[in-house]
Structures are given as structure tokens and as C-alpha cells.
Amino acid sequence: MTNSQQRGADYILKPAEIKKLVWACDNPRDRCIIKLFAYTGIRREELQQLDIQDLDFERNRIYIREGKGDKSRIIPVAQSVMADLKFLISGRQKGSVFLSQKGGRIALTHINWIVRKVGDRAGVKNPNPRRKAINPHLFRHSFSRNALNAGMDIRRVSQMLGHASIKTTVDVYGTPSVDDTQQDYEQKIEGMYG
């Protein structure tokens, strides 16, 4: 892992910002895209390749076929997200979940555009000063950090992200961000000697 990857993982969207993004969506497709990124941490390419038969509405799960490294996995998804997906596909039985205007699979560049558009509408900026707009990968970092901060087991986060090894998850997300360390320090150490 490079230093730039580590630094990028330190910048996340806070849960309140993610709520603002969800509320800023003006159509069901965009809402499903933002919620899937936020609630699961899936990669942009995985979202693009999601087919209707990959949605398990009974168990509230999605099946990622051939994610990075050709690894497949099953991811739990919040019931509210699954309800939004069910509404989005509205009776379609097969094909891509996310369609282009011409009825084909949505393009990766269009997913980027949707995320940027929703961020602009919500007034949510990328917390990384080297980036102007939010992007799909920011949601992956945000999901990971927010899940760990909420107390989710790092092995389960690693499994959801589709990392080949828990070491990858620990290397990128297992250590707290500098801001979290500072806050913890101020609360616990500074007060200890004061």
C-alpha cells in the first residue's frame, strides 16, 4: 500500500453528510446508487455489473459476481436499500439493475457524474483537499471507517469489501485516522494529567 492510498483512506464522509447526499437524490436510480455505495462499500465496477438476478430480496443480500481479482461474494444490504432497489427495477426480471438512457448497462463515467451531481446538489464536498468533488471510491473509504467506528468487526468489514486478506483491510482501515487519534488523545490523555 502506498502512502497516497493511506492518506486517501483518512478522508471520509461522515454519516450526517451521507444522509444529506441521500436526501439530495432527485430520482430512484440515483438514490439507489448513493445508498448502495454508502451502505455496502462496493466498488464502482461492481455496482455497474450488478444484475437483477444478483438481488436476493428475501434475505436482503446482493451477490457480487467476479469482483476485483475475480472473487465473488455475498453482501448483506439494509432492508430500506433493498426496498428502493425493488422499486427501481419495478417488475423487471432480468438484465442490469442500473440502465443507461438507451436501456443498456450504465457507463462508469455516468456513475461518476451522478455521484458528483448529487454531491453538488447536497453541498457536500470531498474532505480530501486534493479533490474537488466526491467520487464513488470515497464511499468505500467512508463505509469502512464508519463501520469500524460503529464497532463492526474488522473481519466482517474485510469480507464485505472483498479483500483477499484481512491484512489489506488492517493496512488501509485498521488504524484510526489522525483526527480520530487526536480526539481520543484529547479525551483520554490530556485529561489524565490535568
C-alpha positions in Angstrom: 0.0 0.0 0.0 1.3 3.4 -0.9 1.3 6.5 1.3 -1.2 8.1 -1.1 -3.6 5.2 -0.5 -3.2 5.6 3.3 -3.8 9.3 3.1 -6.8 8.8 0.9 -8.3 6.4 3.4 -8.1 9.1 6.1 -10.7 11.2 4.3 -14.2 10.1 4.7 -17.8 11.3 4.6 -19.4 11.5 8.0 -22.8 9.8 8.5 -24.6 13.2 8.5 -23.1 14.0 5.1 -24.2 10.7 3.7 -27.7 11.4 4.9 -27.6 14.8 3.1 -26.5 13.0 -0.1 -29.3 10.5 0.1 -31.9 13.3 0.5 -30.4 15.3 -2.4 -31.1 12.5 -4.9 -33.9 13.5 -7.3 -34.7 10.1 -8.7 -34.8 6.4 -7.6 -31.8 5.4 -9.7 -29.5 8.0 -8.2 -30.8 7.2 -4.7 -30.1 3.5 -5.1 -26.6 4.2 -6.4 -25.7 6.5 -3.5 -27.3 4.2 -0.9 -25.6 1.1 -2.3 -22.2 2.8 -2.2 -22.8 4.2 1.3 -24.4 1.0 2.9 -22.1 -1.6 1.3 -18.8 -0.1 0.3 -18.9 -1.9 -3.1 -16.7 -0.8 -5.9 -17.9 1.3 -8.8 -17.4 -1.6 -11.3 -19.3 -4.0 -9.0 -22.2 -1.6 -8.9 -22.1 -1.3 -12.7 -22.1 -5.1 -13.2 -25.0 -5.7 -10.8 -27.8 -7.7 -12.4 -31.3 -8.2 -11.2 -30.7 -11.9 -10.6 -27.9 -10.8 -8.1 -30.5 -9.3 -5.8 -31.9 -11.5 -3.0 -35.0 -9.7 -1.7 -35.9 -12.5 0.7 -32.6 -12.4 2.6 -31.7 -8.7 2.0 -28.4 -9.6 0.2 -26.7 -8.9 -3.1 -24.3 -11.2 -4.9 -21.2 -9.7 -6.4 -20.0 -11.8 -9.3 -16.4 -11.7 -10.1 -15.4 -8.6 -8.2 -11.8 -7.5 -8.1 -9.4 -10.4 -8.6 -12.4 -12.4 -10.0 -13.6 -13.1 -6.4 -17.4 -13.4 -5.8 -19.0 -12.6 -2.5 -22.4 -12.1 -0.8 -23.1 -8.8 0.9 -25.9 -8.0 3.4 -27.8 -4.9 2.5 -30.2 -2.8 4.6 -33.8 -3.6 4.1 -34.5 0.1 3.1 -31.9 -0.2 0.3 -33.5 -3.4 -0.9 -36.9 -1.8 -0.9 -35.5 1.1 -3.0 -33.9 -1.4 -5.4 -37.2 -3.3 -5.8 -39.0 -0.1 -6.7 -36.2 0.8 -9.1 -36.4 -2.4 -11.1 -40.3 -2.3 -10.9 -41.1 -5.8 -12.2 -38.2 -6.3 -14.5 -37.0 -9.9 -14.1 -33.5 -9.8 -15.7 -30.8 -7.6 -17.1 -28.8 -4.8 -15.5 -30.0 -3.1 -12.3 -28.7 0.3 -13.5 -29.6 1.2 -17.0 -28.3 3.9 -19.4 -30.8 6.1 -21.2 -30.6 3.7 -24.1 -31.5 0.7 -22.0 -28.0 -0.8 -21.7 -25.7 -1.1 -18.8 -24.8 2.2 -17.2 -21.3 3.5 -18.0 -18.7 4.0 -15.3 -18.3 7.7 -16.3 -22.0 8.2 -15.9 -21.8 6.7 -12.3 -19.0 9.2 -11.6 -21.2 12.0 -13.0 -24.2 11.0 -10.9 -22.1 10.9 -7.7 -20.6 14.3 -8.4 -24.0 15.8 -9.3 -25.6 14.6 -6.1 -22.7 15.9 -4.1 -23.0 19.3 -5.7 -26.8 19.4 -5.1 -26.3 18.4 -1.4 -23.4 20.9 -0.9 -21.1 18.0 0.2 -17.5 18.5 -0.8 -14.8 15.9 -0.9 -12.9 16.1 2.5 -9.6 15.5 0.7 -8.2 18.9 -0.2 -6.6 17.5 -3.3 -10.0 16.5 -4.7 -12.8 18.9 -5.8 -15.8 16.6 -5.9 -16.9 13.5 -4.2 -16.4 10.2 -6.1 -17.5 6.6 -5.8 -14.3 5.4 -4.1 -14.8 7.9 -1.3 -17.9 6.0 -0.3 -15.8 2.8 0.0 -13.4 4.5 2.5 -16.3 6.1 4.3 -18.2 2.8 4.6 -15.1 1.1 6.0 -14.2 3.7 8.6 -17.8 4.4 9.7 -18.5 0.6 10.1 -15.3 0.2 12.1 -16.1 3.3 14.2 -19.6 1.8 14.9 -18.0 -1.3 16.3 -18.3 -3.7 13.3 -15.7 -6.5 13.4 -12.8 -5.8 11.1 -13.0 -9.4 9.6 -16.6 -8.8 8.6 -15.8 -5.4 7.1 -12.9 -7.1 5.2 -15.4 -9.8 3.9 -17.9 -7.2 2.8 -15.2 -5.2 0.9 -14.0 -8.4 -0.8 -10.4 -8.0 0.3 -8.3 -11.1 -0.4 -6.7 -10.8 3.0 -7.7 -9.2 6.3 -4.2 -7.7 6.2 -5.4 -5.4 3.4 -8.2 -4.1 5.5 -6.0 -3.6 8.5 -3.4 -1.8 6.4 -5.8 0.6 4.9 -8.6 1.0 7.5 -7.5 -0.9 10.7 -5.6 2.0 12.2 -7.6 5.1 13.2 -7.3 8.3 11.3 -5.1 11.1 12.6 -8.3 13.1 13.6 -9.7 10.1 15.5 -6.4 9.6 17.3 -6.2 13.3 18.1 -9.8 13.3 19.5 -9.1 10.1 21.6 -5.8 11.6 22.8 -7.5 14.8 23.9 -10.3 13.0 25.7 -8.2 10.4 27.4 -4.6 11.5 27.8 -4.8 15.3 28.2 -7.4 14.9 30.9 -5.4 12.2 32.7 -2.7 14.6 33.8 -4.8 17.7 34.0 
